C-alpha cells in the first residue's frame, strides 16, 4: 500500500495557433512589379508628389502570395542635393489593404521640399530574394512640407493635453476591493488595472491511502481559500505578491492541527532561462490551520520578485507565479498548485514618461497578463484632465493612422504600422 497526498487541480486549456505554410518561390518568380507613388502627378514630363512622406506602392507576384516581403531603397537623384541612400524600408505583402499590393510610406524627416528622388524595390520570401527592379524617379513638390509642418504644430499642441502625469500612476487594489469584487473568486479573478490584480481560489491538504486495485481512502483532510494579490511596478521591473489564508470548517483527522506553510513559486517560462529572482519574503512561517485562520492582519504573506531577463528591443522578461503549500505531518511534504499567473516586465523605448529613475536611467515596468479590464464610456464622459471621450478616441485613431505625428516623437521605424482589425 502507498500513501499519497492529493491537491485540488482545476484543468485549463489553451487554443493552439493555426500554422500556415508559405508557398515555395524562387528568385525568378519574385520580381517586383508596377512600381508607383500614391498621389503622384505628372508635371512637365516628371512625376511630382505633394508630400514629403509619400507612399511607395509595389505589386507582389501571385507566386509569392501574402507571406512575401517587399523592400524599397530611396536615394538622391541629384548630386547637388546629396549622394547615396536616403532611406530604406520593408513591409509584408498586403499591408496596403490588398494581398497583391504592398505600400511602404517614407517616414517624416527623410525627404525635403524640391528634392529629386529615385527608388527601387525587390521582393523576398522564405529565404529566396528577388532581383532589384529598375530605378524609378519622382520629385518632391517645392511646397510639399508646408501643410504637414502646420498640421504637426497643431497636433503637437492638441496632443500635449493627453500626455500622462503623476496622477496616471495606477493605484494598488485594496483588500476590501478584492473581497467585494464579484469576479475575485472566478477563474479570471478581478483586475483593477494592468498593475493590480487579485484572485481567490481553493486549497486542499489531504492524505490518502491507496489499496491494491486502485481504491482510495482519505485519511485526513483540510481545505480553505487563498486570496492572492499581484501588484506590479510602473517604475521598475519588480512585482509584489501578498496572500491571505482562510481555513474552511469540516476538516478532519491529524491535518487539522498539523503545521502548514504557504508561499509562491516563481519561475521563468523561457526554456533554460532563470531570470526571475526573489527580492524579499515575509510571513511564510509554519503555523497551524487555526493560527492561519485567526490572523488579524489583512495580508499575512508578502513576497517581492524581479526579473533580470530582458529580451529583444523592448527588453521583455516574464515570470510564472504558482501558489504552493506544504504540511508537516510525520515529515514535511510540499507541492505547488495547478493555477498559475503571469507577470511580464519590459523596458520598452516606447514607454518613457514615467520609466526613469532619479538619474534618468530607464528602469522599465511590469504588468499582470492574466486579464485585461474592459471599460465602457458615455459620450459625455471626461477624464481628470477634462478631456472628453470622443477626443481620446480621435487621438488614438490619429496615432494609429499611417503618417501620424506623435508627441513626444516615437522611435524611427522602417515601415508603417497599421492597426489590426
For each residue, the residues with C-beta under 8 A, 3 or more apart:
1: 209 210 211 212
2: 210
3: 207 208 209 210 219
4: 207 208 210 216
5: 205 206 207 208 327 333 335
6: 204 206 208
7: 203 204 205 206 325 335 337 338
8: 202 203 204 223 337 338
9: 337 338
10: 187 338 339
11: 338
12: 187
13:
14:
15:
16:
17:
18:
19:
20: 67
21:
22: 25 65 67 125 126
23: 63 64 65 67 125
24: 126
25: 22 29 30 63 64 68 125 126 128
26: 29 30 128
27: 30 128 129 130 131
28: 31
29: 25 26 61 63 64 130
30: 25 26 27 61 63 64 68 122 123 124 125 128 129 130 131
31: 28 61 123 130 131 133
32: 35 58 59 60 70 121 122 123 130 132 133
33: 58 59 60 61 133
34: 57 58 59
35: 32 56 57 58 119 120 121 133 136
36: 40 56 57 136
37: 40 47 49 54 55 56 57 136 138
38: 54 55 56 57 103
39: 49 50 51 54 55
40: 36 37 47 48 49 54 138
41: 47 48 49 50
42: 45 46 47 48
43: 46 47 48
44:
45: 42
46: 42 43 137 138 139
47: 37 40 41 42 43 137 138 139
48: 40 41 42 43 138 139 140 141
49: 37 39 40 41 54 138 139 140 141 144
50: 39 41 141 144
51: 39 54 140 141 144 145 148
52: 106 108 110 111 112 113 140 144 145 148
53: 105 106 107 108 110 111 148 403
54: 37 38 39 40 49 51 105 106 111 138 140
55: 37 38 39 96 103 104 105 106 402 416
56: 35 36 37 38 72 74 103 104 105 106 119 121
57: 34 35 36 37 38 96 101 102 103
58: 32 33 34 35 70 72 101 102 103 104 121 123
59: 32 33 34 100 101 102
60: 32 33 64 65 68 70 93 99 100 101 102 123
61: 29 30 31 33 64 123
62: 65 100
63: 23 25 29 30
64: 23 25 29 30 60 61 67 68 93 123 125
65: 22 23 60 62 68 93 99 125
66: 92 93 94 99
67: 20 22 23 64 92 93 125 126
68: 25 30 60 64 65 92 93 102 123 124 125
69: 90 91 92 93 102 123 124 125
70: 32 58 60 90 91 92 93 102 104 121 122 123
71: 88 89 90 121 122 123 124
72: 56 58 88 89 90 104 119 120 121
73: 85 87 88 119 120 121 132
74: 56 85 86 87 88 106 110 111 117 118 119
75: 84 85 86 117 118 119
76: 79 81 82 83 84 86 115 116 117 118
77: 116 117 118 137
78: 81 82 115 116
79: 76 82 83
80:
81: 76 78 114 115 116
82: 76 78 79 86 115
83: 76 79
84: 75 76
85: 73 74 75 88
86: 74 75 76 82 110 111 117
87: 73 74 106 107 110
88: 71 72 73 74 85 414
89: 71 72 104 106 107 414 415
90: 69 70 71 72 104 414 415
91: 69 70 95 102 103 104 415 416
92: 66 67 68 69 70 95 102
93: 60 64 65 66 67 68 69 70 99 100 101 102 123
94: 66 97 98 99 100 101 102
95: 91 92 102 103 415 416 418
96: 55 57 101 102 103
97: 94 101 103
98: 94 101
99: 60 65 66 93 94
100: 59 60 62 93 94
101: 57 58 59 60 93 94 96 97 98
102: 57 58 59 60 68 69 70 91 92 93 94 95 96
103: 38 55 56 57 58 91 95 96 97 416
104: 55 56 58 70 72 89 90 91 415 416
105: 53 54 55 56 402 403 415 416
106: 52 53 54 55 56 74 87 89 110 111
107: 53 87 89 110 412 413
108: 52 53 148 152 403 405
109:
110: 52 53 74 86 87 106 107
111: 52 53 54 74 86 106 115 117 140
112: 52 115 140 145
113: 52 140 141 142 143 144 145 146
114: 81 139 140 141 142
115: 76 78 81 82 111 112 139 140
116: 76 77 78 81 137 139
117: 74 75 76 77 86 111 137 138 139 140
118: 74 75 76 77 135 136 137
119: 35 56 72 73 74 75 135 136 137 138
120: 35 72 73 132 133 134 135 136
121: 32 35 56 58 70 71 72 73 132 133
122: 30 32 70 71 129 130 131 132 133
123: 30 31 32 58 60 61 64 68 69 70 71 93 130
124: 30 68 69 71 127 128 129 130
125: 22 23 25 30 64 65 67 68 69 128
126: 22 24 25 67
127: 124
128: 25 26 27 30 124 125
129: 27 30 122 124
130: 27 29 30 31 32 122 123 124
131: 27 30 31 122
132: 32 73 120 121 122
133: 31 32 33 35 120 121 122 136
134: 120
135: 118 119 120
136: 35 36 37 118 119 120 133
137: 46 47 77 116 117 118 119
138: 37 40 46 47 48 49 54 117 119
139: 46 47 48 49 114 115 116 117
140: 48 49 51 52 54 111 112 113 114 115 117 144
141: 48 49 50 51 113 114 144
142: 113 114
143: 113 146
144: 49 50 51 52 113 140 141 148
145: 51 52 112 113 148 149
146: 113 143 149 150
147: 150 151
148: 51 52 53 108 144 145 151 152
149: 145 146 152 153
150: 146 147 153 154
151: 147 148 154 155 405
152: 108 148 149 155 156 405
153: 149 150 156 157
154: 150 151 157 158
155: 151 152 158 159 398 405 407
156: 152 153 159 160 405 407
157: 153 154 160
158: 154 155 161 395
159: 155 156 162 163 395 405 406 407
160: 156 157 163 407
161: 158 385 387
162: 159 387 392 395
163: 159 160 353 407
164: 167 168 353 354
165: 168 385
166: 169 354
167: 164 384
168: 164 165 354
169: 166 234 235 354
170: 192 193 194 195 196 234
171: 192 193 196
172: 195 196 229 231
173: 177 178 190 192 196 197 198 229 231
174: 177 178
175: 178 179 227 229 244 298 299
176: 179 180
177: 173 174 180 181 190 192 198
178: 173 174 175 181 184 190 198 200 227 229
179: 175 176 184 227
180: 176 177
181: 177 178 184 190 198
182:
183: 186 188 189 190
184: 178 179 181 189 190 198 199 200 227
185: 200 201
186: 183 189
187: 10 12
188: 183 191 199 370 371
189: 183 184 186 197 198 199 200 370 371
190: 173 177 178 181 183 184 197 198 199
191: 188 194 196 197 368 370 371 372 373
192: 170 171 173 177 196 197 373
193: 170 171 196 373
194: 170 191 232 367 368 372 373
195: 170 172 231 232 233 234 365 366 367 368
196: 170 171 172 173 191 192 193 229 230 231 232 368
197: 173 189 190 191 192 229 230 341 368 370 371
198: 173 177 178 181 184 189 190 227 228 229 230
199: 184 188 189 190 227 228 339 341 370
200: 178 184 185 189 225 226 227 228
201: 185 225 226 228 323 339
202: 8 223 224 225 226
203: 7 8 223 224 225 226 245 262 323 325 337
204: 6 7 8 221 222 223 224
205: 5 7 221 222 223 255 260 325 327
206: 5 6 7 218 220 221 222 255
207: 3 4 5 218 219 220 221 253 254 255 329
208: 3 4 5 6 216 217 218 219
209: 1 3 216 217 218 219
210: 1 2 3 4 214 215 216
211: 1 214 215 216 217
212: 1
213:
214: 210 211
215: 210 211
216: 4 208 209 210 211
217: 208 209 211
218: 206 207 208 209 221
219: 3 207 208 209 253 254
220: 206 207 251 252 253 254 255 256 329
221: 204 205 206 207 218 251 252 253 255
222: 204 205 206 247 248 251 252 255 256 260 289
223: 8 202 203 204 205 247 248 250 251
224: 202 203 204 245 246 247 248 289 292 293
225: 200 201 202 203 245 246 248
226: 200 201 202 203 243 244 245 246 262 323
227: 175 178 179 184 198 199 200 243 244 246
228: 198 199 200 201 241 242 243 264 323 341
229: 172 173 175 178 196 197 198 241 242 243 299
230: 196 197 198 239 240 241 321 341 343 368
231: 172 173 195 196 239 240 241 242
232: 194 195 196 238 239 240 343 345 365 366 367 368
233: 195 236 237 238 239 365 366
234: 169 170 195 354 355 365
235: 169 354 355 356 357 363 365
236: 233 306 363 364 365 366
237: 233 306 307 308 317 345 347 363 364 365 366
238: 232 233 279 304 305 306 366
239: 230 231 232 233 304 305 306 319 343 345 366
240: 230 231 232 302 303 304 305
241: 228 229 230 231 264 301 302 303 304 305 321
242: 228 229 231 299 301 302 303
243: 226 227 228 229 262 264 283 299 300 301 303 323
244: 175 226 227 298 299 300 301
245: 203 224 225 226 262 292 293 295 300 301
246: 224 225 226 227 292 293
247: 222 223 224 251 289 290 292 293
248: 222 223 224 225 251
249:
250: 223
251: 220 221 222 223 247 248 255 256 289
252: 220 221 222 256
253: 207 219 220 221 256
254: 207 219 220 257 258 329
255: 205 206 207 220 221 222 251 258 289 327 329
256: 220 222 251 252 253 289
257: 254 288 289 290
258: 254 255 288 289 327 328 329
259: 286 287 288 327 328
260: 205 222 286 287 288 289 292 325 326 327 328
261: 284 285 286 287 325 326 328 334
262: 203 226 243 245 284 292 301 323 324 325
263: 281 284 301 303 323 324 325
264: 228 241 243 303 321 322 323 324
265: 321 322 323 324 336
266: 276 278 305 319 320 321 322
267: 276 319 320 322
268: 273 274 275 276 307 309 317 318 319 320
269: 318 319 320 342
270: 273 275 309 311 318
271:
272:
273: 268 270 309
274: 268
275: 268 270 307 308 309 310 317 319
276: 266 267 268 305 306 307 308 309 317 319 320
277: 305 306 307 308
278: 266 281 303 304 305
279: 238 304 305 306
280: 302 303 304
281: 263 278 284 301 302 303 304
282: 301 302 303
283: 243 299 300 301 302
284: 261 262 263 281 301 303
285: 261
286: 259 260 261 328
287: 259 260 261 291 292
288: 257 258 259 260 291 292
289: 222 224 247 251 255 256 257 258 260 292 293
290: 247 257 293 294
291: 287 288 294 295
292: 224 245 246 247 260 262 287 288 289 295 300
293: 224 245 246 247 289 290
294: 290 291
295: 245 291 292 300
296:
297: 300
298: 175 244
299: 175 229 242 243 244 283 302
300: 243 244 245 283 292 295 297
301: 241 242 243 244 245 262 263 281 282 283 284
302: 240 241 242 280 281 282 283 299
303: 240 241 242 243 263 264 278 280 281 282 284
304: 238 239 240 241 278 279 280 281
305: 238 239 240 241 266 276 277 278 279 319
306: 236 237 238 239 276 277 279 345
307: 237 268 275 276 277 310 317 318 319 343 345 366
308: 237 275 276 277 317
309: 268 270 273 275 276 316 317 318
310: 275 307 315 316 317 346 347 364
311: 270 315 316 317
312: 315 316
313: 348 349
314: 346 347 348 349 350
315: 310 311 312 346 347 348 364
316: 309 310 311 312 344 345 346
317: 237 268 275 276 307 308 309 310 311 344 345 346
318: 268 269 270 307 309 342 343 344 345 369
319: 239 266 267 268 269 275 276 305 307 342 343 345
320: 266 267 268 269 276 340 341 342
321: 230 241 264 265 266 340 341 342 343
322: 264 265 266 267 336 337 338 339 340 341
323: 201 203 226 228 243 262 263 264 265 336 337 339
324: 262 263 264 265 334 335 336 337
325: 7 203 205 260 261 262 263 334 335 337
326: 260 261 332 333 334 335
327: 5 205 255 258 259 260 332 333
328: 258 259 260 261 286 331 332
329: 207 220 254 255 258 333
330:
331: 328
332: 326 327 328
333: 5 326 327 329
334: 261 324 325 326
335: 5 7 324 325 326
336: 265 322 323 324
337: 7 8 9 203 322 323 324 325 340
338: 7 8 9 10 11 322
339: 10 199 201 322 323
340: 320 321 322 337
341: 197 199 228 230 320 321 322 368 369 370
342: 269 318 319 320 321 368 369 370
343: 230 232 239 307 318 319 321 366 367 368 369
344: 316 317 318 366 367 369
345: 232 237 239 306 307 316 317 318 319 364 365 366 367
346: 310 314 315 316 317 351 364 365 366
347: 237 310 314 315 355 362 363 364 365
348: 313 314 315 351 355 364
349: 313 314 352 362 411
350: 314 410 411
351: 346 348 354 355 365
352: 349 355 356 362 408
353: 163 164
354: 164 166 168 169 234 235 351 365
355: 234 235 347 348 351 352 362 363 364 365
356: 235 352 359 360 361 362 363
357: 235 360 361 363
358:
359: 356
360: 356 357
361: 356 357
362: 347 349 352 355 356
363: 235 236 237 347 355 356 357
364: 236 237 310 315 345 346 347 348 355
365: 195 232 233 234 235 236 237 345 346 347 351 354 355
366: 195 232 233 236 237 238 239 307 343 344 345 346
367: 194 195 232 343 344 345
368: 191 194 195 196 197 230 232 341 342 343 371
369: 318 341 342 343 344
370: 188 189 191 197 199 341 342
371: 188 189 191 197 368
372: 191 194
373: 191 192 193 194
374:
375:
376:
377: 381 389
378: 381 389
379: 389 390
380: 388 389
381: 377 378 388 389
382: 386 387 388 389
383: 386 387 392
384: 167
385: 161 165
386: 382 383
387: 161 162 382 383 391 392
388: 380 381 382 391 392
389: 377 378 379 380 381 382 392 393
390: 379 393 394
391: 387 388 394 395
392: 162 383 387 388 389 395 396
393: 389 390 396 397
394: 390 391 397 398
395: 158 159 162 391 392 398 399
396: 392 393 399 400
397: 393 394 400 401
398: 155 394 395 401 404 405
399: 395 396 404 406
400: 396 397 404 417 418 419
401: 397 398 404
402: 55 105 416 417 418
403: 53 105 108 416
404: 398 399 400 401
405: 108 151 152 155 156 159 398 409
406: 159 399 409 410
407: 155 156 159 160 163
408: 352
409: 405 406
410: 350 406 413
411: 349 350
412: 107
413: 107 410 416 417
414: 88 89 90
415: 89 90 91 95 104 105
416: 55 91 95 103 104 105 402 403 413
417: 400 402 413
418: 95 400 402
419: 400
420:
421:
